[in-house]
Amino acid sequence: MRHIVKPLLRHRMMPLLVVLQVALACAIACNALFLLQQKLKPILTSDGIGQPGHLIVAWQIVSRGKPWQTSRLEETAQALRALPGVASVSVAGSLPMVTQARFSANPKAAGSDIQADAAAYIGTNLVKTLGLQLVAGRDFSPGEQHHHNKGVGFHESGPVIITQALADRLFPRGKAVGRIIHLGQGDNVAVRTVVGVVAHLMRNDFGNGKKLDLDYTMLLPGIPGQWPMPSFGVRVAETSNTRSVLKHVRQVIKRMLGTDTVQGIHPVYDTYAQLRDQALAQSRAAVWLLAGVTLVVLFVTLAGVMGMTAYWVQQRTRQIGIRRALGASKRDILRYLQGENLLVVGSGVLIGLAAAYLVNLWLMRHYELSRLPWTYLPLGAMLLLALGQLAVLGPALRASRVPPVVATRSV
């Protein structure tokens, strides 16, 4: 180690430049990889919706004056069910990816302190219309499905269907079906019995939590009352043309509700696939940006370390030749240069890890980002160390192949 450190201290400028470059790259790479992982979560997480191109969502149906009467919403749903090619229809307070209206809940397992931040969707026939996979229990009964809630429906007691991720969170030691969860606090606590569990259903707000947080979702039955902006979900049969059905859906809603909608605010009709693409557009753009920044930083670091190492090796050609003449093998020269690079790059990585943490604190304070998990620090360190070894490999191999007689005559 003394023979490695001594030459570095004698010529400090070149190793110092490598250390600073690696430190900067490590600080940027750790935070960029963390942000990249966050933006990739909603893209890679299963949303649980079956055949998204066959699900039509009609939303932004704003009532003029008083909220829509539940009986009128049910009549509109019956008219939609009568359309050819329609397999199922839901009336809901909100549907996945319709971000203008959503419910947030903090369900708590009865008799336990375990709770979770979950999204809730209230409506009729949601399991069938959304194409969800029921993995345990049952769907809501017809009486539960068409219950007319007095208010929005969130604070009423009754059955509930939750996702498997939420079931594992609230009831980690047993089955969820038949168990009780509480919604709300104080006098507004609603007692809900879990009657079914679905495999997946991704929530609207992607947030910055863990991957499972995107799947913390509940379904509540019934038609929301006192709701001025409901949504309709229409499941198109597999053999039918979605575009043709969408045209008829627009006509029915205009005929049934158009006279009482707010002038200037027109209902919107999309497929779920289109809504999901729109909701994830910002995440996809951020992924490309962060991936590009990370690759550029790593490439510049690789090129910089490689160039500086090549110059550093060239300046010590005479020293390397003397070592070869005294009996050092090619492997010894290669191992010496790789060990020297590991020491220099490792010093830069240690400084970069501290800088990465400080950068993350700054981002948390000014942009409300999550804390950088400690697991990203060794990941960034290993990435930069491997990059340093790759950068030194070419110059080290060339140095190890120089014949001793040629090297000793070089100045």
C-alpha positions in Angstrom: 0.0 0.0 0.0 2.9 2.4 0.8 4.3 1.9 -2.8 0.8 2.8 -4.2 0.1 5.9 -2.0 3.6 7.4 -2.2 3.6 8.2 -5.9 0.0 9.6 -5.6 1.1 12.0 -2.9 4.1 13.1 -5.0 1.8 14.1 -7.9 -1.4 15.1 -6.3 -3.2 17.0 -9.1 -4.0 14.0 -11.3 -5.5 11.8 -8.5 -7.3 14.8 -7.1 -9.1 15.5 -10.4 -10.2 11.8 -10.5 -11.4 11.9 -6.9 -13.5 15.1 -7.5 -15.0 13.7 -10.8 -15.9 10.4 -9.2 -17.4 12.2 -6.1 -19.6 14.4 -8.3 -20.7 11.5 -10.4 -21.5 9.4 -7.3 -23.6 12.2 -5.8 -25.6 12.7 -9.0 -25.9 8.9 -9.8 -27.3 8.0 -6.3 -30.0 10.6 -6.4 -30.8 10.1 -10.1 -31.2 6.4 -9.6 -33.5 6.9 -6.6 -35.7 9.4 -8.6 -35.7 7.1 -11.6 -36.9 4.2 -9.4 -39.7 6.3 -8.1 -40.9 7.3 -11.6 -40.7 3.7 -12.8 -42.9 2.4 -10.0 -46.3 3.4 -11.5 -45.2 2.3 -15.0 -44.1 -1.2 -13.8 -46.8 -1.8 -11.3 -49.8 -3.8 -12.4 -53.0 -1.8 -12.4 -55.2 -4.8 -12.3 -57.6 -3.6 -15.1 -58.5 -6.3 -17.5 -58.4 -5.4 -21.2 -58.0 -1.6 -20.7 -58.9 -0.9 -24.3 -62.4 -2.3 -23.8 -63.2 -0.1 -20.8 -64.9 3.2 -21.6 -64.8 5.9 -19.0 -67.3 8.9 -19.1 -66.4 11.6 -16.6 -66.6 15.3 -16.0 -70.4 15.1 -16.0 -71.0 18.2 -13.9 -74.5 18.8 -12.5 -75.9 22.3 -12.8 -77.3 23.3 -9.4 -78.1 20.4 -7.1 -76.1 17.1 -7.2 -77.4 14.4 -9.4 -80.2 12.3 -8.0 -79.1 8.6 -7.5 -82.3 7.4 -9.2 -81.4 9.4 -12.3 -77.9 8.1 -12.4 -79.3 4.5 -12.1 -81.7 5.2 -15.0 -78.8 6.4 -17.1 -76.8 3.2 -16.2 -79.8 1.0 -17.3 -79.9 2.9 -20.6 -76.2 2.2 -21.1 -76.6 -1.5 -20.3 -79.3 -1.8 -23.0 -76.8 -0.7 -25.7 -75.5 -3.5 -28.0 -72.0 -4.6 -27.2 -72.0 -3.5 -23.6 -71.1 -6.2 -21.0 -71.2 -4.2 -17.8 -71.9 -0.6 -16.6 -70.8 1.1 -13.3 -71.9 4.4 -11.8 -69.1 5.6 -9.6 -68.0 8.6 -7.6 -64.6 8.2 -9.2 -62.8 5.6 -11.3 -59.1 4.7 -11.6 -57.0 7.3 -13.5 -59.8 9.9 -13.3 -57.8 12.1 -11.1 -60.2 15.0 -10.8 -62.1 13.2 -8.0 -60.9 10.5 -5.6 -61.3 9.5 -2.0 -58.5 9.0 0.4 -58.9 6.7 3.4 -56.9 5.4 6.3 -58.4 2.0 7.0 -57.5 0.4 10.3 -57.8 -3.2 11.2 -60.2 -3.8 14.1 -58.5 -4.6 17.3 -55.1 -3.5 16.0 -53.0 -0.4 15.5 -52.1 -1.3 11.9 -53.5 1.2 9.4 -52.6 2.3 5.9 -53.0 5.2 3.5 -55.4 3.8 0.8 -57.6 5.1 -2.0 -61.3 4.2 -2.2 -63.6 3.9 -5.2 -67.3 3.9 -4.6 -69.7 2.6 -7.3 -71.8 -0.2 -8.7 -70.5 -3.4 -10.4 -66.9 -2.2 -10.1 -65.3 -5.6 -10.0 -66.9 -6.8 -13.3 -66.7 -3.4 -15.1 -63.0 -2.9 -14.3 -62.2 -6.5 -15.1 -60.6 -7.1 -11.7 -59.4 -10.6 -10.6 -61.1 -11.8 -7.4 -58.6 -14.0 -5.5 -60.6 -14.5 -2.3 -64.2 -14.1 -1.0 -67.0 -12.8 -3.2 -68.2 -9.8 -5.1 -70.9 -7.5 -3.7 -74.4 -8.8 -3.8 -77.1 -7.1 -6.1 -78.6 -5.5 -3.0 -75.3 -4.1 -1.9 -74.4 -3.0 -5.5 -77.4 -0.8 -6.0 -77.6 0.7 -2.5 -78.4 4.4 -2.7 -76.0 6.1 -0.3 -77.3 9.1 1.6 -74.1 11.0 1.3 -71.0 10.2 -0.6 -71.0 6.8 1.0 -67.5 6.8 2.5 -68.7 7.1 6.2 -71.4 4.5 5.9 -71.0 1.0 7.3 -71.2 -2.1 5.1 -69.1 -4.5 3.0 -65.8 -3.7 1.4 -63.4 -5.3 -1.1 -59.7 -4.6 -0.8 -56.6 -5.4 -2.8 -54.2 -8.2 -1.8 -51.5 -5.7 -0.9 -53.8 -3.9 1.5 -55.0 -7.2 2.9 -51.4 -8.2 3.6 -50.8 -4.9 5.3 -53.8 -4.8 7.5 -54.0 -8.6 8.3 -50.4 -9.9 8.1 -51.1 -13.0 10.1 -54.4 -14.3 8.7 -57.0 -14.2 6.0 -58.7 -10.9 5.3 -62.2 -12.1 4.3 -64.6 -11.8 7.1 -62.4 -9.4 9.1 -63.4 -5.9 10.2 -61.8 -2.6 9.3 -62.6 0.9 10.5 -62.7 4.0 8.3 -62.5 7.5 9.8 -62.1 8.6 13.3 -64.1 9.7 16.3 -67.9 9.8 15.8 -67.5 9.3 12.0 -66.0 5.8 12.2 -67.5 3.5 9.6 -67.4 -0.3 10.2 -66.7 -2.3 7.1 -66.5 -6.0 6.7 -64.1 -7.4 4.1 -66.1 -9.7 1.8 -63.6 -10.0 -1.1 -60.0 -9.5 -2.1 -58.8 -8.6 -5.6 -55.3 -9.2 -7.0 -54.5 -5.6 -8.0 -56.0 -2.2 -8.5 -53.6 0.8 -8.8 -54.6 4.0 -7.2 -54.8 7.4 -8.9 -52.1 9.3 -6.9 -48.7 7.6 -7.5 -47.0 9.4 -4.6 -43.5 8.6 -3.4 -44.1 5.6 -1.2 -43.1 2.0 -1.6 -44.2 0.0 -4.6 -47.0 -1.7 -2.6 -48.5 1.7 -1.6 -49.7 2.1 -5.2 -51.8 -1.0 -4.7 -53.5 0.0 -1.4 -57.0 0.3 -2.7 -60.6 -0.4 -1.6 -63.9 -0.8 -3.3 -67.1 0.4 -1.6 -70.5 -0.6 -3.1 -73.5 1.6 -3.9 -74.3 4.8 -5.8 -72.8 7.9 -4.3 -75.4 10.4 -3.2 -74.9 14.2 -3.1 -72.2 13.9 -5.8 -72.1 16.6 -8.5 -69.6 14.9 -10.8 -70.1 11.2 -11.2 -68.3 8.9 -13.6 -69.6 6.0 -15.7 -67.6 3.0 -16.5 -68.7 0.9 -19.5 -67.2 -2.5 -20.2 -67.3 -3.4 -23.9 -67.8 -7.0 -24.9 -64.7 -8.7 -26.4 -66.4 -9.2 -29.8 -67.7 -5.6 -30.1 -66.0 -2.5 -31.5 -65.0 0.0 -28.7 -65.2 3.0 -30.9 -68.7 2.2 -32.1 -69.9 1.6 -28.5 -68.3 4.8 -27.3 -70.3 6.8 -29.9 -73.5 5.4 -28.5 -72.5 5.9 -24.9 -71.9 9.6 -25.7 -75.4 9.8 -27.2 -77.1 8.2 -24.3 -75.5 10.4 -21.6 -76.2 13.5 -23.7 -79.9 12.4 -24.0 -80.3 11.4 -20.3 -78.2 14.1 -18.5 -77.2 16.7 -21.1 -80.0 19.2 -20.3 -78.8 19.6 -16.7 -75.1 19.7 -17.1 -73.1 22.9 -16.6 -72.8 24.9 -19.8 -69.2 25.2 -21.1 -68.0 22.0 -19.2 -68.4 19.1 -21.6 -68.3 15.5 -20.5 -65.1 13.6 -21.5 -65.1 10.1 -23.0 -61.9 8.0 -23.1 -60.9 4.5 -22.9 -59.0 3.4 -19.7 -55.9 2.8 -21.9 -55.9 6.4 -23.0 -56.4 7.7 -19.5 -53.6 5.5 -18.2 -51.2 6.7 -20.9 -52.1 10.4 -20.1 -51.6 9.8 -16.4 -48.2 8.2 -16.9 -47.0 10.6 -19.6 -45.2 12.8 -17.0 -43.6 9.7 -15.4 -42.4 8.4 -18.7 -40.9 11.7 -19.6 -39.1 11.9 -16.2 -37.8 8.4 -16.7 -36.2 9.3 -20.1 -34.8 12.5 -18.6 -33.3 10.8 -15.5 -32.0 7.8 -17.5 -30.4 10.2 -20.0 -28.8 12.3 -17.2 -27.5 9.1 -15.4 -26.0 7.7 -18.6 -24.3 10.9 -19.6 -22.8 11.3 -16.1 -21.5 7.7 -16.1 -20.2 8.0 -19.6 -18.4 11.3 -18.9 -17.0 9.8 -15.7 -15.8 6.7 -17.6 -14.2 8.7 -20.3 -12.6 11.1 -17.8 -11.2 8.4 -15.6 -9.9 6.5 -18.6 -8.2 9.5 -20.1 -6.6 10.6 -16.8 -5.5 7.0 -16.1 -4.0 6.6 -19.6 -2.1 9.9 -19.1 -1.0 8.9 -15.6 0.3 5.5 -16.9 2.1 7.1 -19.8 4.0 9.4 -17.5 5.2 6.4 -15.5 6.3 4.2 -18.4 9.9 4.3 -17.1 8.8 3.2 -13.6 6.7 0.4 -15.0 9.6 -0.8 -17.2 11.9 -0.9 -14.2 9.4 -3.1 -12.4 9.2 -5.4 -15.4 13.0 -5.6 -15.6 13.2 -6.5 -11.9 10.8 -9.5 -12.5 7.3 -8.1 -12.2 4.9 -10.0 -14.4 2.1 -8.6 -16.5 -0.4 -9.7 -13.8 1.6 -7.8 -11.2 1.5 -4.6 -13.3 -2.2 -5.0 -14.0 -3.0 -5.7 -10.3 -0.9 -2.7 -9.2 -2.7 -0.3 -11.5 -6.1 -1.7 -10.6 -5.3 -1.4 -6.9 -4.2 2.2 -7.4 -7.4 3.0 -9.3 -9.5 1.3 -6.6 -7.9 3.5 -4.0 -8.4 6.7 -5.9 -11.9 6.0 -7.1 -12.8 4.6 -3.6 -11.8 7.9 -2.1 -14.0 9.8 -4.5 -16.9 7.4 -3.8 -16.7 8.0 -0.1 -16.8 11.8 -0.6 -19.6 11.3 -3.2 -21.7 9.3 -0.7 -21.6 12.1 1.8 -22.4 14.6 -1.0 -25.4 12.4 -2.2 -26.9 12.5 1.3 -26.5 16.3 1.5 -28.0 16.7 -2.0 -31.0 14.5 -0.9 -31.5 16.7 2.2 -31.6 19.8 -0.1 -34.1 18.1 -2.4 -36.3 17.1 0.5 -36.3 20.6 1.9 -37.0 22.4 -1.4 -39.0 19.9 -3.5 -40.6 17.6 -0.8 -39.0 14.5 -2.1 -38.6 11.3 0.0 -35.5 10.5 1.9 -32.8 8.6 0.0 -32.8 5.0 1.3 -29.5 3.9 2.5 -29.5 0.9 0.1 -28.9 3.3 -2.8 -25.5 4.4 -1.3 -23.8 1.0 -1.6 -25.5 0.6 -5.0 -24.0 3.8 -6.3 -20.6 3.0 -4.7 -20.4 -0.4 -6.4 -21.5 1.1 -9.7 -18.7 3.8 -9.6 -16.1 1.3 -8.4 -16.9 -1.1 -11.2 -16.9 1.8 -13.6 -13.4 2.8 -12.4 -12.1 -0.7 -12.8 -13.5 -0.8 -16.3 -11.9 2.6 -17.1 -8.4 1.5 -15.9 -8.5 -1.9 -17.7 -7.5 -0.6 -21.1 -4.5 1.5 -20.0 -3.4 -1.1 -17.6 -3.4 -3.9 -20.2 -1.4 -1.7 -22.6 1.1 -0.9 -19.8 1.5 -4.6 -18.8 2.3 -5.6 -22.5 5.2 -3.1 -22.8 8.6 -5.1 -23.1 11.0 -4.2 -20.3 13.8 -3.2 -22.7 11.5 -0.7 -24.5 10.1 0.7 -21.3 13.5 1.3 -19.7 14.7 3.3 -22.8 11.6 5.6 -22.7 11.7 8.9 -21.0 
